Amino acid sequence: MSFFGGGTDMPSYFNEYGGAVLSTTFDKYCYVNVRHLPRFFNYTTEVCYSRIEQVRDVDNIEHPAVRNAMRMLDMHELRITYEADLPARTGLGTSSSFAVGLLNAFYCLKGKYVDKRKLADDAIYLERTLCAEAGGWQDQIAASFGGLNKIVFADGGYDVYPVIVSPERKQRLNDSLLLYFTGFTRFSADVQKDVQSSGRDNRARLSRMRELVDEAEHILIDKTADLDDFGRLLGEEWKLKRGTSEKVSTSDLDIIYEKAINAGALGGKLLGAGGGGFMLFYVPEEARTGVMRALEGLMHVPFGFENGGTRVVYYSPETYDCEGSVEK
């Protein structure tokens, strides 16, 4: 869940101007189960997601992240299953969460421990280089590290700084946020490509979006600051983001946003690259009922912040003869 700075995590921007993102992970997960496939079948690898692929050669796997990750880590004869609490292509980093989880499972199956930075770096390489998908770096880092962080980008790298907020203030922030599914899905890479090819000079917008990261962080850590100003900054962030490309918003999304604001939300934004997915609103307690009534035709998704990032839920060692692989 990216609050501020989205777009400044693109290497084409931050390598020259620097970038930063303020984001958090929350309690909606994707689950990746990986184990070696017994050699009883006429296929050697099975991948189960929204469809089922059964192949004898890794190169024939159509899912690009799975195919390239298996090549990258030299994995063979696997059964991979994937399911998630939220739908794909909705702006909440599901593809990068899958990439991080898949790599974590692969390393685990190989009997190797890798730290969160290694997982984030590998997921960035997998999605942005091997799969050649347009986009920034923040989702892979957030999914790997977990928690509420300011991620600072510069000179081809990044640093992750946890935002230290009192439990009471963090809970108040959580309680003030309402998440709604708009019912629209899209490929974020398509929106990102449009932003880059639109011909618009977005440097001033992105520079201001970078500044908002520091302003929002200050509001969170300063106990004397008005937390409602965090919501007002979300509104400014959304206006800036809408200006980066015509594909970021639609007339339907604009109507949803105005309904929430008119009902008492102080600010909000569409999560992800744009074009659809989930909308997040900052709503004071006294306006919560009114906003929920105004948006009652949409799906409200309750959530809570989480701090763990990617983790291995269950591990059982396997005996596998890699030299005896029957893949062809």
C-alpha positions in Angstrom: 0.0 0.0 0.0 1.9 3.0 -1.3 0.9 6.3 0.3 3.4 8.8 -1.3 6.2 9.0 -3.8 4.9 6.5 -6.4 6.7 7.1 -9.7 9.9 8.3 -8.1 10.9 4.7 -7.7 11.6 4.3 -11.4 15.3 4.0 -12.2 14.9 6.4 -15.1 13.9 9.0 -12.7 15.7 8.4 -9.4 19.1 7.7 -10.9 19.1 11.4 -12.0 16.9 13.1 -9.4 16.6 10.8 -6.5 13.3 9.3 -5.2 11.5 8.1 -2.1 8.3 6.2 -1.3 6.3 6.0 1.9 4.5 2.7 2.0 3.2 -0.1 4.3 2.4 -3.8 4.1 -1.0 -5.0 5.4 -2.7 -8.2 6.3 -3.7 -9.5 2.9 -1.4 -12.2 1.5 -0.4 -14.3 -1.4 0.5 -18.0 -0.8 3.0 -19.9 -2.8 3.5 -23.6 -2.3 6.5 -25.3 -3.9 7.6 -28.9 -3.8 9.3 -31.3 -6.1 6.9 -33.2 -8.4 7.0 -37.0 -8.1 8.2 -38.7 -11.3 4.9 -40.5 -12.0 3.5 -38.2 -14.7 4.0 -37.5 -18.4 4.9 -33.9 -17.4 7.8 -32.7 -15.2 6.5 -29.3 -13.9 3.0 -28.2 -12.9 2.1 -24.6 -12.2 -1.3 -23.8 -10.8 -2.6 -20.2 -10.7 -5.6 -18.9 -12.6 -4.9 -21.7 -15.0 -3.0 -25.0 -14.8 0.2 -25.5 -16.8 1.8 -29.0 -17.2 5.0 -29.1 -19.1 8.0 -31.2 -19.7 10.4 -28.3 -20.3 10.8 -25.2 -18.2 11.1 -23.1 -21.4 7.5 -24.1 -22.3 6.0 -22.5 -19.1 3.9 -19.5 -20.2 3.8 -17.7 -16.9 6.8 -15.4 -17.4 7.8 -14.9 -13.7 7.7 -18.7 -13.0 9.6 -19.5 -16.2 12.3 -17.0 -15.6 12.6 -17.6 -11.9 13.1 -21.4 -12.5 15.8 -20.6 -15.1 17.4 -18.0 -12.8 17.8 -20.4 -9.8 18.1 -23.6 -11.9 14.9 -25.2 -10.5 13.5 -28.4 -12.0 10.6 -30.9 -11.6 8.3 -28.7 -9.4 4.7 -28.4 -8.5 3.9 -24.7 -7.8 0.6 -23.5 -6.6 -0.5 -19.9 -6.0 -3.5 -18.3 -4.4 -4.1 -14.9 -2.9 -6.4 -12.9 -0.7 -6.7 -10.2 -3.4 -7.1 -10.2 -7.1 -4.3 -9.5 -9.5 -3.8 -6.3 -11.5 -5.4 -4.1 -8.8 -2.6 -1.9 -7.7 -1.6 -3.6 -4.5 1.6 -5.2 -5.6 0.3 -8.8 -6.0 2.7 -9.6 -8.9 5.7 -8.5 -6.9 4.5 -10.2 -3.8 4.2 -13.4 -5.8 7.7 -12.9 -7.2 9.2 -12.4 -3.8 7.3 -15.3 -2.3 8.2 -17.6 -5.2 12.0 -16.8 -4.9 11.8 -17.2 -1.1 10.3 -20.7 -1.6 12.8 -21.6 -4.2 15.7 -20.7 -2.0 14.1 -22.6 0.9 13.7 -25.7 -1.3 17.4 -25.5 -2.2 18.2 -25.4 1.6 19.5 -21.8 1.4 18.7 -18.8 3.6 18.7 -15.4 1.9 18.0 -12.1 3.6 15.3 -9.7 2.7 17.5 -7.4 0.7 18.7 -10.3 -1.5 15.0 -11.4 -2.1 14.1 -7.8 -3.0 17.0 -7.4 -5.4 16.4 -10.8 -7.0 12.7 -10.0 -7.5 13.5 -6.6 -9.0 15.9 -8.4 -11.4 13.3 -11.0 -12.2 10.5 -8.7 -13.0 12.2 -5.7 -14.5 15.1 -7.4 -16.3 14.3 -11.0 -17.1 10.6 -10.4 -17.6 11.1 -6.9 -19.1 8.1 -5.6 -17.2 7.8 -1.8 -16.9 7.6 -0.4 -13.4 9.4 0.8 -10.4 11.1 -1.0 -7.5 9.0 -0.2 -4.5 6.6 -3.2 -4.6 9.4 -5.9 -4.5 11.1 -4.1 -1.6 7.9 -3.6 0.4 6.8 -7.2 -0.1 10.2 -8.5 1.1 10.9 -6.1 4.0 7.4 -5.6 5.3 6.2 -2.9 7.7 5.8 0.9 7.4 8.8 2.3 5.7 10.4 5.2 3.9 12.3 3.7 0.9 14.9 6.1 -0.5 16.2 5.6 -4.1 19.4 7.0 -5.6 22.3 6.0 -7.8 21.0 2.6 -8.8 20.2 1.5 -5.3 18.0 2.0 -2.3 17.8 2.2 1.5 14.9 1.1 3.7 14.1 3.2 6.8 11.4 2.0 9.2 9.0 4.8 10.2 8.8 4.6 14.0 5.3 5.5 15.1 3.7 4.9 18.5 1.3 1.9 18.5 -1.6 4.2 19.4 -0.9 6.7 16.6 -0.3 3.9 14.1 -3.7 2.3 15.1 -5.4 5.6 14.7 -4.0 5.9 11.2 -5.1 2.4 10.4 -8.6 3.2 11.7 -8.8 6.3 9.6 -8.2 4.5 6.3 -10.9 2.9 4.2 -10.0 0.7 1.3 -12.5 0.1 -1.6 -12.3 -2.1 -4.6 -13.4 -0.2 -7.7 -14.2 -3.3 -9.7 -11.7 -2.4 -12.4 -8.5 -4.2 -13.1 -5.6 -3.4 -15.4 -1.9 -4.2 -16.1 0.2 -1.6 -14.2 3.0 -2.0 -16.8 0.6 -0.6 -19.5 -0.1 2.5 -17.4 3.6 2.9 -16.6 4.5 2.7 -20.3 1.9 5.4 -21.1 3.4 7.6 -18.4 6.9 7.2 -19.9 5.8 7.7 -23.5 3.1 10.4 -23.1 5.6 13.2 -23.8 4.6 15.0 -20.6 7.3 16.6 -18.5 6.4 15.2 -15.1 9.6 16.2 -13.3 7.9 19.0 -11.3 5.1 16.7 -10.3 7.4 13.9 -9.3 9.6 16.3 -7.4 6.7 17.5 -5.4 5.6 13.9 -4.8 9.0 13.2 -3.4 8.7 16.1 -1.1 5.3 14.8 0.2 7.1 11.7 1.5 9.1 13.7 4.0 6.1 15.8 4.9 3.9 12.8 5.5 6.7 11.0 7.5 7.0 14.1 9.8 3.2 14.1 10.4 3.4 10.4 11.4 6.4 10.6 13.8 5.6 14.0 15.4 3.1 13.3 18.1 2.0 17.0 18.2 1.2 17.0 14.4 -2.4 16.8 13.2 -2.8 13.3 11.8 -5.6 14.5 9.6 -3.0 16.4 7.6 -1.8 13.0 6.4 -5.2 12.6 4.7 -5.1 16.0 3.2 -1.7 15.2 1.7 -3.1 12.1 0.1 -5.5 14.3 -1.8 -2.6 16.4 -3.1 -0.6 13.2 -4.0 -3.6 12.0 -6.0 -4.0 15.3 -7.9 -0.3 15.1 -8.9 -0.5 11.5 -9.9 -3.6 12.1 -12.1 -1.6 14.7 -14.0 1.1 12.3 -15.0 -1.0 10.4 -17.6 -4.5 10.3 -19.0 -4.6 6.6 -18.2 -4.1 7.1 -14.4 -7.8 7.8 -13.8 -11.2 7.5 -15.6 -14.5 9.3 -15.3 -15.9 6.4 -13.2 -13.0 6.6 -10.8 -13.3 10.4 -10.6 -17.0 10.0 -9.6 -16.1 7.5 -6.9 -13.4 9.9 -5.5 -15.7 12.9 -5.5 -18.5 10.9 -3.7 -16.0 10.1 -0.9 -14.7 13.7 -0.6 -18.2 15.1 -0.6 -19.2 12.7 2.2 -16.4 13.8 4.4 -13.1 12.0 3.4 -10.2 14.4 3.8 -8.2 12.9 0.9 -7.5 9.7 -0.9 -5.8 8.1 -3.9 -5.9 5.2 -6.3 -3.3 2.6 -5.3 -0.9 1.3 -7.9 0.0 2.7 -11.3 -3.6 3.8 -12.0 -6.5 2.9 -14.3 -8.4 0.8 -11.7 -8.1 -1.5 -8.7 -8.3 -0.2 -5.2 -9.0 3.3 -3.8 -7.8 4.4 -0.4 -9.5 7.2 1.6 -8.5 9.0 4.8 -11.7 9.5 6.7 -12.1 11.1 10.2 -14.1 9.0 12.6 -17.1 11.4 12.6 -17.3 11.0 8.7 -16.9 7.3 8.5 -20.5 6.4 8.4 -21.3 9.0 5.8 -18.5 7.9 3.5 -19.4 4.3 3.8 -23.0 5.1 3.0 -21.9 7.1 -0.1 -19.7 4.2 -1.3 -22.1 1.4 -0.4 -22.2 0.1 -4.0 -18.5 -0.7 -3.8 -16.7 -3.5 -1.9 -15.2 -2.3 1.3 -12.1 -4.3 2.3 -11.1 -4.1 6.0 -7.4 -4.4 6.7 -4.8 -4.1 9.3 -1.1 -3.1 9.0 1.5 -5.9 9.3 5.2 -5.9 9.8 6.6 -9.2 8.7 7.0 -9.1 5.0 7.7 -12.4 3.2 8.1 -15.4 5.4 8.2 -19.2 5.2 5.1 -20.5 6.8 6.0 -24.2 6.5 9.2 -26.0 5.6 9.8 -29.8 5.3 13.1 -31.0 3.9 12.9 -33.1 0.7 15.2 -35.7 -0.8 15.7 -34.9 -4.4 18.1 -36.3 -6.9 18.8 -33.3 -9.1 21.3 -35.3 -11.2 18.5 -37.7 -12.1 16.1 -35.1 -13.5 14.0 -36.4 -16.4 13.2 -32.9 -17.8 13.7 -32.8 -21.5 
